[in-house]
């Protein structure tokens, strides 16, 4: 049985303003005050686990411990079938340059590895998002969302972020970067995980 949310305030353990806005938007009907980690100047812990849930747990537990508030964190990435699930939890790392993140470089790497392997098309892939809600007493609940699709090259679209310009979600002809942001959020891995969270903790 999922523990219900009965507090007044939810801490969203992210420094990403877009993620915060998305959670706040979906929780509006429930009258919960949503605060972000940045406004409380919480430190960002190292993500040392090799699973999405492991890393999401680190972030949620650290935030709940530091503030005494129930804290929601997310960890996400893309898994590419022909690459054995890579980059997976290393999705952001593939974009690291030592001087900021370069997602064109990361997408080019994914494309080049698929071509080098002679991977047959469609290049199926999934965006994955794991949310962990941790309470200060140590209890936590896990919610997952998956957006299946395939990768295209050349990349298309100017909206979104990260690997959006190379990802076409199942049942669509456009990439995430060609979709309206709120349309994307309805079917995205993160949107689906947040819907699970709302159904589980507020339903
Ligand atoms: P993190 O969970 O914030 O560490 O993010 C993992 C990485 O996955 C991000 O840096 C993005 O590159 C990628 N990612 C996660 N969600 C999305 C998405 O909706 N679109 C594009 N890239 C994403």
Boltz pocket constraint, residues with backbone or C-beta under 6 A from the ligand:
constraints:
  - pocket:
      binder: B
      contacts: [[A, 74], [A, 75], [A, 76], [A, 77], [A, 78], [A, 91], [A, 92], [A, 127], [A, 128], [A, 160], [A, 161], [A, 162], [A, 163], [A, 164], [A, 176], [A, 188], [A, 190]]
      max_distance: 6.0
